[in-house]
Amino acid sequence: MEFSAGDFITYFQSVADLMEKQKDYLCELDRKLGDGDHGVTMSIGWQAVLAQLDSTLGEEADCGKLCIQVGKTFLNAVGSSVGPLYATALMRGGKILKGKVAVNEEQLYEFWCAFCHGVKERGQAEIGDKTMVDTLEPAREALEESWQQEQNFQRAFEAAVAAGETGMQSTIALTSKLGRSSRLGERSAGTQDPGATSAFLLLSSFSAYLDTKIANAS
């Protein structure tokens, strides 16, 4: 299986569409923990990406350059802390793919490992802090374990999504240790973290696109 810049563009477009559909839900979660604007923030960032994809960025054939530019576009559109986190993720992943007009399964694996690790390193968060890392770090660990066992990216990413979903759901019982929501202390428990939720949406959207691509090729 090969993944082209066109595939990444279609994936990013699907993320923009999904974030728009889930905007109110993400804001509802965030109202219980923070400013109540996480859905709006994600919408603004991904709509900015969508606008760039519809213009000059949609002509980019280099997978790495595309991902780096998507990260920069998201960062320029979003002023909150989530901007640098996703920009770092996309730019770290983009560096893995730079110069490639098509990437193989191993390179996709390396992209997503770099993506997830970039968020963790930039945010200085750990599993249990009630952040997007509670989704992305278990996903990365499951991705690595499955890939090393089978060298099958589709199955490895399915494992990553399943682990990410479990991690996302685990944030319901957690108390926030970082960011504005940490001020709530014990009152932050009982609500699923909005950042962990939007991170899961990114993963599940890629999995859905991957399944469709493979099904269409068979």
ChimeraX commands (.cxc) that place a marker at each C-alpha (Angstrom):
marker #1 position 0.00,0.00,0.00 radius 0.5
marker #1 position 1.21,3.47,-0.89 radius 0.5
marker #1 position -0.08,6.73,0.53 radius 0.5
marker #1 position 0.24,9.86,-1.62 radius 0.5
marker #1 position -0.03,13.56,-0.89 radius 0.5
marker #1 position -3.49,13.34,-2.42 radius 0.5
marker #1 position -4.41,10.77,0.22 radius 0.5
marker #1 position -3.16,13.07,2.98 radius 0.5
marker #1 position -5.16,15.94,1.48 radius 0.5
marker #1 position -8.34,13.87,1.47 radius 0.5
marker #1 position -7.65,12.79,5.06 radius 0.5
marker #1 position -7.09,16.36,6.23 radius 0.5
marker #1 position -10.31,17.41,4.51 radius 0.5
marker #1 position -12.17,14.66,6.35 radius 0.5
marker #1 position -10.70,15.87,9.66 radius 0.5
marker #1 position -11.92,19.41,8.95 radius 0.5
marker #1 position -15.39,18.07,8.20 radius 0.5
marker #1 position -15.47,15.89,11.32 radius 0.5
marker #1 position -14.28,18.69,13.62 radius 0.5
marker #1 position -17.01,20.92,12.26 radius 0.5
marker #1 position -19.63,18.26,12.96 radius 0.5
marker #1 position -18.28,17.64,16.47 radius 0.5
marker #1 position -17.66,21.31,17.32 radius 0.5
marker #1 position -20.63,21.68,19.67 radius 0.5
marker #1 position -19.86,18.40,21.44 radius 0.5
marker #1 position -16.24,19.39,22.04 radius 0.5
marker #1 position -17.37,22.78,23.36 radius 0.5
marker #1 position -19.87,21.08,25.66 radius 0.5
marker #1 position -17.09,18.96,27.17 radius 0.5
marker #1 position -14.85,21.99,27.52 radius 0.5
marker #1 position -17.50,24.08,29.25 radius 0.5
marker #1 position -17.28,21.65,32.16 radius 0.5
marker #1 position -13.50,21.94,32.36 radius 0.5
marker #1 position -12.31,25.18,30.79 radius 0.5
marker #1 position -13.30,28.06,28.56 radius 0.5
marker #1 position -15.82,26.06,26.58 radius 0.5
marker #1 position -14.15,26.90,23.28 radius 0.5
marker #1 position -12.20,23.75,22.34 radius 0.5
marker #1 position -14.62,22.87,19.56 radius 0.5
marker #1 position -14.48,26.40,18.16 radius 0.5
marker #1 position -10.69,26.36,18.36 radius 0.5
marker #1 position -10.44,23.08,16.48 radius 0.5
marker #1 position -12.95,24.32,13.93 radius 0.5
marker #1 position -11.00,27.53,13.32 radius 0.5
marker #1 position -7.73,25.65,12.92 radius 0.5
marker #1 position -9.03,22.98,10.57 radius 0.5
marker #1 position -11.15,25.37,8.53 radius 0.5
marker #1 position -7.98,27.39,7.95 radius 0.5
marker #1 position -6.27,24.20,6.80 radius 0.5
marker #1 position -9.22,23.40,4.56 radius 0.5
marker #1 position -9.03,26.85,2.94 radius 0.5
marker #1 position -5.33,26.32,2.19 radius 0.5
marker #1 position -5.98,22.86,0.80 radius 0.5
marker #1 position -8.58,24.35,-1.51 radius 0.5
marker #1 position -5.98,26.79,-2.87 radius 0.5
marker #1 position -2.22,26.45,-3.35 radius 0.5
marker #1 position -1.57,23.80,-0.70 radius 0.5
marker #1 position -3.85,21.40,-2.55 radius 0.5
marker #1 position -1.26,21.23,-5.34 radius 0.5
marker #1 position 1.59,20.08,-3.08 radius 0.5
marker #1 position 2.89,16.65,-4.12 radius 0.5
marker #1 position 5.55,16.26,-1.42 radius 0.5
marker #1 position 3.93,14.44,1.51 radius 0.5
marker #1 position 6.36,15.88,4.03 radius 0.5
marker #1 position 6.07,19.48,2.86 radius 0.5
marker #1 position 2.28,19.13,2.84 radius 0.5
marker #1 position 2.13,17.95,6.46 radius 0.5
marker #1 position 4.57,20.64,7.60 radius 0.5
marker #1 position 2.54,23.36,5.90 radius 0.5
marker #1 position -0.70,22.01,7.37 radius 0.5
marker #1 position 0.93,22.22,10.81 radius 0.5
marker #1 position 2.07,25.80,10.21 radius 0.5
marker #1 position -1.37,26.79,8.91 radius 0.5
marker #1 position -3.06,25.33,11.99 radius 0.5
marker #1 position -0.60,27.14,14.26 radius 0.5
marker #1 position -1.13,30.49,12.55 radius 0.5
marker #1 position -4.90,30.15,12.87 radius 0.5
marker #1 position -5.05,28.95,16.48 radius 0.5
marker #1 position -3.66,31.01,19.32 radius 0.5
marker #1 position -4.40,28.61,22.17 radius 0.5
marker #1 position -2.07,25.95,23.53 radius 0.5
marker #1 position -3.46,23.33,21.16 radius 0.5
marker #1 position -1.95,25.17,18.17 radius 0.5
marker #1 position 1.71,24.50,19.02 radius 0.5
marker #1 position 0.90,20.92,20.03 radius 0.5
marker #1 position -0.64,19.89,16.72 radius 0.5
marker #1 position 1.81,22.01,14.75 radius 0.5
marker #1 position 4.68,20.16,16.42 radius 0.5
marker #1 position 3.01,16.81,15.75 radius 0.5
marker #1 position 2.46,17.52,12.06 radius 0.5
marker #1 position 5.88,19.06,11.53 radius 0.5
marker #1 position 7.67,16.17,13.27 radius 0.5
marker #1 position 5.70,13.71,11.17 radius 0.5
marker #1 position 6.28,15.81,8.07 radius 0.5
marker #1 position 10.05,15.66,8.50 radius 0.5
marker #1 position 9.84,11.87,8.32 radius 0.5
marker #1 position 8.11,12.10,4.93 radius 0.5
marker #1 position 9.95,15.06,3.41 radius 0.5
marker #1 position 10.90,14.57,-0.23 radius 0.5
marker #1 position 8.48,11.70,-0.75 radius 0.5
marker #1 position 5.56,11.86,-3.20 radius 0.5
marker #1 position 4.35,8.47,-1.98 radius 0.5
marker #1 position 5.02,6.70,1.30 radius 0.5
marker #1 position 4.89,3.04,2.25 radius 0.5
marker #1 position 3.46,1.39,5.34 radius 0.5
marker #1 position 6.68,1.64,7.35 radius 0.5
marker #1 position 6.89,5.37,6.65 radius 0.5
marker #1 position 3.26,5.83,7.70 radius 0.5
marker #1 position 4.08,4.00,10.90 radius 0.5
marker #1 position 7.05,6.30,11.49 radius 0.5
marker #1 position 4.89,9.36,10.72 radius 0.5
marker #1 position 2.31,8.51,13.36 radius 0.5
marker #1 position 4.92,7.60,15.97 radius 0.5
marker #1 position 6.58,10.99,15.41 radius 0.5
marker #1 position 3.18,12.72,15.44 radius 0.5
marker #1 position 2.16,11.25,18.81 radius 0.5
marker #1 position 5.57,11.68,20.39 radius 0.5
marker #1 position 5.68,15.30,19.21 radius 0.5
marker #1 position 2.56,16.16,21.19 radius 0.5
marker #1 position 3.86,14.44,24.32 radius 0.5
marker #1 position 7.26,16.10,24.13 radius 0.5
marker #1 position 5.93,19.59,23.36 radius 0.5
marker #1 position 3.20,19.46,25.99 radius 0.5
marker #1 position 5.38,17.85,28.65 radius 0.5
marker #1 position 2.38,15.73,29.69 radius 0.5
marker #1 position 2.15,12.12,30.83 radius 0.5
marker #1 position -0.58,9.50,30.80 radius 0.5
marker #1 position -2.90,10.30,33.68 radius 0.5
marker #1 position -2.64,14.10,33.41 radius 0.5
marker #1 position -6.05,14.26,31.65 radius 0.5
marker #1 position -4.86,15.65,28.32 radius 0.5
marker #1 position -4.70,14.55,24.70 radius 0.5
marker #1 position -1.65,12.50,25.68 radius 0.5
marker #1 position -4.03,10.07,27.40 radius 0.5
marker #1 position -5.28,9.25,23.89 radius 0.5
marker #1 position -2.12,9.60,21.83 radius 0.5
marker #1 position 0.47,7.89,24.03 radius 0.5
marker #1 position -1.48,4.61,24.44 radius 0.5
marker #1 position -2.17,4.78,20.70 radius 0.5
marker #1 position 1.53,5.15,19.94 radius 0.5
marker #1 position 2.47,2.31,22.28 radius 0.5
marker #1 position -0.11,-0.01,20.69 radius 0.5
marker #1 position 0.98,1.04,17.19 radius 0.5
marker #1 position 4.61,0.23,17.96 radius 0.5
marker #1 position 3.83,-3.10,19.59 radius 0.5
marker #1 position 1.55,-4.31,16.80 radius 0.5
marker #1 position 3.86,-3.08,14.03 radius 0.5
marker #1 position 6.86,-4.82,15.52 radius 0.5
marker #1 position 4.90,-8.07,15.75 radius 0.5
marker #1 position 3.20,-8.12,12.33 radius 0.5
marker #1 position 4.58,-5.35,10.09 radius 0.5
marker #1 position 0.98,-4.72,8.97 radius 0.5
marker #1 position 0.09,-1.05,9.17 radius 0.5
marker #1 position -3.68,-1.40,8.90 radius 0.5
marker #1 position -3.86,-3.83,11.81 radius 0.5
marker #1 position -1.33,-1.81,13.78 radius 0.5
marker #1 position -3.35,1.35,13.34 radius 0.5
marker #1 position -6.56,-0.45,14.31 radius 0.5
marker #1 position -4.81,-1.42,17.55 radius 0.5
marker #1 position -3.70,2.19,17.99 radius 0.5
marker #1 position -7.23,3.52,17.59 radius 0.5
marker #1 position -8.62,0.97,20.05 radius 0.5
marker #1 position -5.97,1.89,22.63 radius 0.5
marker #1 position -6.55,5.57,21.98 radius 0.5
marker #1 position -10.27,5.18,22.57 radius 0.5
marker #1 position -9.65,3.40,25.86 radius 0.5
marker #1 position -7.25,6.17,26.86 radius 0.5
marker #1 position -9.77,8.85,25.93 radius 0.5
marker #1 position -12.47,7.17,28.01 radius 0.5
marker #1 position -10.08,6.85,30.95 radius 0.5
marker #1 position -9.96,10.64,31.25 radius 0.5
marker #1 position -13.52,10.67,32.59 radius 0.5
marker #1 position -12.33,9.41,35.97 radius 0.5
marker #1 position -9.14,11.49,36.06 radius 0.5
marker #1 position -8.54,14.85,37.70 radius 0.5
marker #1 position -6.77,17.45,35.59 radius 0.5
marker #1 position -3.12,18.08,36.40 radius 0.5
marker #1 position -2.23,20.56,33.66 radius 0.5
marker #1 position -3.76,23.68,32.16 radius 0.5
marker #1 position -6.76,25.75,33.17 radius 0.5
marker #1 position -8.86,22.73,34.14 radius 0.5
marker #1 position -6.29,21.77,36.83 radius 0.5
marker #1 position -7.67,24.63,38.92 radius 0.5
marker #1 position -10.85,22.63,39.37 radius 0.5
marker #1 position -9.08,19.90,41.28 radius 0.5
marker #1 position -11.39,17.01,42.11 radius 0.5
marker #1 position -14.27,18.76,40.34 radius 0.5
marker #1 position -12.56,18.03,37.00 radius 0.5
marker #1 position -13.29,14.32,37.44 radius 0.5
marker #1 position -16.42,12.97,35.77 radius 0.5
marker #1 position -15.97,14.66,32.39 radius 0.5
marker #1 position -14.12,13.31,29.36 radius 0.5
marker #1 position -11.22,15.54,28.40 radius 0.5
marker #1 position -12.01,17.55,25.22 radius 0.5
marker #1 position -8.41,17.46,24.00 radius 0.5
marker #1 position -8.26,13.70,24.38 radius 0.5
marker #1 position -11.55,13.53,22.49 radius 0.5
marker #1 position -10.44,15.64,19.52 radius 0.5
marker #1 position -7.19,13.64,19.39 radius 0.5
marker #1 position -9.24,10.47,19.12 radius 0.5
marker #1 position -11.27,12.03,16.31 radius 0.5
marker #1 position -8.03,12.59,14.38 radius 0.5
marker #1 position -7.03,8.96,14.81 radius 0.5
marker #1 position -10.43,7.48,14.02 radius 0.5
marker #1 position -10.77,9.66,10.93 radius 0.5
marker #1 position -7.46,8.37,9.58 radius 0.5
marker #1 position -8.49,4.80,10.31 radius 0.5
marker #1 position -11.76,5.30,8.45 radius 0.5
marker #1 position -9.97,6.75,5.43 radius 0.5
marker #1 position -7.41,3.94,5.48 radius 0.5
marker #1 position -10.14,1.29,5.54 radius 0.5
marker #1 position -11.91,2.94,2.60 radius 0.5
marker #1 position -8.69,3.22,0.60 radius 0.5
marker #1 position -7.80,-0.43,1.13 radius 0.5
marker #1 position -11.35,-1.60,0.37 radius 0.5
marker #1 position -11.41,0.37,-2.87 radius 0.5
marker #1 position -8.08,-1.12,-3.92 radius 0.5
marker #1 position -9.21,-4.71,-3.43 radius 0.5
marker link #1:1,2 radius 0.2
marker link #1:2,3 radius 0.2
marker link #1:3,4 radius 0.2
marker link #1:4,5 radius 0.2
marker link #1:5,6 radius 0.2
marker link #1:6,7 radius 0.2
marker link #1:7,8 radius 0.2
marker link #1:8,9 radius 0.2
marker link #1:9,10 radius 0.2
marker link #1:10,11 radius 0.2
marker link #1:11,12 radius 0.2
marker link #1:12,13 radius 0.2
marker link #1:13,14 radius 0.2
marker link #1:14,15 radius 0.2
marker link #1:15,16 radius 0.2
marker link #1:16,17 radius 0.2
marker link #1:17,18 radius 0.2
marker link #1:18,19 radius 0.2
marker link #1:19,20 radius 0.2
marker link #1:20,21 radius 0.2
marker link #1:21,22 radius 0.2
marker link #1:22,23 radius 0.2
marker link #1:23,24 radius 0.2
marker link #1:24,25 radius 0.2
marker link #1:25,26 radius 0.2
marker link #1:26,27 radius 0.2
marker link #1:27,28 radius 0.2
marker link #1:28,29 radius 0.2
marker link #1:29,30 radius 0.2
marker link #1:30,31 radius 0.2
marker link #1:31,32 radius 0.2
marker link #1:32,33 radius 0.2
marker link #1:33,34 radius 0.2
marker link #1:34,35 radius 0.2
marker link #1:35,36 radius 0.2
marker link #1:36,37 radius 0.2
marker link #1:37,38 radius 0.2
marker link #1:38,39 radius 0.2
marker link #1:39,40 radius 0.2
marker link #1:40,41 radius 0.2
marker link #1:41,42 radius 0.2
marker link #1:42,43 radius 0.2
marker link #1:43,44 radius 0.2
marker link #1:44,45 radius 0.2
marker link #1:45,46 radius 0.2
marker link #1:46,47 radius 0.2
marker link #1:47,48 radius 0.2
marker link #1:48,49 radius 0.2
marker link #1:49,50 radius 0.2
marker link #1:50,51 radius 0.2
marker link #1:51,52 radius 0.2
marker link #1:52,53 radius 0.2
marker link #1:53,54 radius 0.2
marker link #1:54,55 radius 0.2
marker link #1:55,56 radius 0.2
marker link #1:56,57 radius 0.2
marker link #1:57,58 radius 0.2
marker link #1:58,59 radius 0.2
marker link #1:59,60 radius 0.2
marker link #1:60,61 radius 0.2
marker link #1:61,62 radius 0.2
marker link #1:62,63 radius 0.2
marker link #1:63,64 radius 0.2
marker link #1:64,65 radius 0.2
marker link #1:65,66 radius 0.2
marker link #1:66,67 radius 0.2
marker link #1:67,68 radius 0.2
marker link #1:68,69 radius 0.2
marker link #1:69,70 radius 0.2
marker link #1:70,71 radius 0.2
marker link #1:71,72 radius 0.2
marker link #1:72,73 radius 0.2
marker link #1:73,74 radius 0.2
marker link #1:74,75 radius 0.2
marker link #1:75,76 radius 0.2
marker link #1:76,77 radius 0.2
marker link #1:77,78 radius 0.2
marker link #1:78,79 radius 0.2
marker link #1:79,80 radius 0.2
marker link #1:80,81 radius 0.2
marker link #1:81,82 radius 0.2
marker link #1:82,83 radius 0.2
marker link #1:83,84 radius 0.2
marker link #1:84,85 radius 0.2
marker link #1:85,86 radius 0.2
marker link #1:86,87 radius 0.2
marker link #1:87,88 radius 0.2
marker link #1:88,89 radius 0.2
marker link #1:89,90 radius 0.2
marker link #1:90,91 radius 0.2
marker link #1:91,92 radius 0.2
marker link #1:92,93 radius 0.2
marker link #1:93,94 radius 0.2
marker link #1:94,95 radius 0.2
marker link #1:95,96 radius 0.2
marker link #1:96,97 radius 0.2
marker link #1:97,98 radius 0.2
marker link #1:98,99 radius 0.2
marker link #1:99,100 radius 0.2
marker link #1:100,101 radius 0.2
marker link #1:101,102 radius 0.2
marker link #1:102,103 radius 0.2
marker link #1:103,104 radius 0.2
marker link #1:104,105 radius 0.2
marker link #1:105,106 radius 0.2
marker link #1:106,107 radius 0.2
marker link #1:107,108 radius 0.2
marker link #1:108,109 radius 0.2
marker link #1:109,110 radius 0.2
marker link #1:110,111 radius 0.2
marker link #1:111,112 radius 0.2
marker link #1:112,113 radius 0.2
marker link #1:113,114 radius 0.2
marker link #1:114,115 radius 0.2
marker link #1:115,116 radius 0.2
marker link #1:116,117 radius 0.2
marker link #1:117,118 radius 0.2
marker link #1:118,119 radius 0.2
marker link #1:119,120 radius 0.2
marker link #1:120,121 radius 0.2
marker link #1:121,122 radius 0.2
marker link #1:122,123 radius 0.2
marker link #1:123,124 radius 0.2
marker link #1:124,125 radius 0.2
marker link #1:125,126 radius 0.2
marker link #1:126,127 radius 0.2
marker link #1:127,128 radius 0.2
marker link #1:128,129 radius 0.2
marker link #1:129,130 radius 0.2
marker link #1:130,131 radius 0.2
marker link #1:131,132 radius 0.2
marker link #1:132,133 radius 0.2
marker link #1:133,134 radius 0.2
marker link #1:134,135 radius 0.2
marker link #1:135,136 radius 0.2
marker link #1:136,137 radius 0.2
marker link #1:137,138 radius 0.2
marker link #1:138,139 radius 0.2
marker link #1:139,140 radius 0.2
marker link #1:140,141 radius 0.2
marker link #1:141,142 radius 0.2
marker link #1:142,143 radius 0.2
marker link #1:143,144 radius 0.2
marker link #1:144,145 radius 0.2
marker link #1:145,146 radius 0.2
marker link #1:146,147 radius 0.2
marker link #1:147,148 radius 0.2
marker link #1:148,149 radius 0.2
marker link #1:149,150 radius 0.2
marker link #1:150,151 radius 0.2
marker link #1:151,152 radius 0.2
marker link #1:152,153 radius 0.2
marker link #1:153,154 radius 0.2
marker link #1:154,155 radius 0.2
marker link #1:155,156 radius 0.2
marker link #1:156,157 radius 0.2
marker link #1:157,158 radius 0.2
marker link #1:158,159 radius 0.2
marker link #1:159,160 radius 0.2
marker link #1:160,161 radius 0.2
marker link #1:161,162 radius 0.2
marker link #1:162,163 radius 0.2
marker link #1:163,164 radius 0.2
marker link #1:164,165 radius 0.2
marker link #1:165,166 radius 0.2
marker link #1:166,167 radius 0.2
marker link #1:167,168 radius 0.2
marker link #1:168,169 radius 0.2
marker link #1:169,170 radius 0.2
marker link #1:170,171 radius 0.2
marker link #1:171,172 radius 0.2
marker link #1:172,173 radius 0.2
marker link #1:173,174 radius 0.2
marker link #1:174,175 radius 0.2
marker link #1:175,176 radius 0.2
marker link #1:176,177 radius 0.2
marker link #1:177,178 radius 0.2
marker link #1:178,179 radius 0.2
marker link #1:179,180 radius 0.2
marker link #1:180,181 radius 0.2
marker link #1:181,182 radius 0.2
marker link #1:182,183 radius 0.2
marker link #1:183,184 radius 0.2
marker link #1:184,185 radius 0.2
marker link #1:185,186 radius 0.2
marker link #1:186,187 radius 0.2
marker link #1:187,188 radius 0.2
marker link #1:188,189 radius 0.2
marker link #1:189,190 radius 0.2
marker link #1:190,191 radius 0.2
marker link #1:191,192 radius 0.2
marker link #1:192,193 radius 0.2
marker link #1:193,194 radius 0.2
marker link #1:194,195 radius 0.2
marker link #1:195,196 radius 0.2
marker link #1:196,197 radius 0.2
marker link #1:197,198 radius 0.2
marker link #1:198,199 radius 0.2
marker link #1:199,200 radius 0.2
marker link #1:200,201 radius 0.2
marker link #1:201,202 radius 0.2
marker link #1:202,203 radius 0.2
marker link #1:203,204 radius 0.2
marker link #1:204,205 radius 0.2
marker link #1:205,206 radius 0.2
marker link #1:206,207 radius 0.2
marker link #1:207,208 radius 0.2
marker link #1:208,209 radius 0.2
marker link #1:209,210 radius 0.2
marker link #1:210,211 radius 0.2
marker link #1:211,212 radius 0.2
marker link #1:212,213 radius 0.2
marker link #1:213,214 radius 0.2
marker link #1:214,215 radius 0.2
marker link #1:215,216 radius 0.2
marker link #1:216,217 radius 0.2
marker link #1:217,218 radius 0.2
view
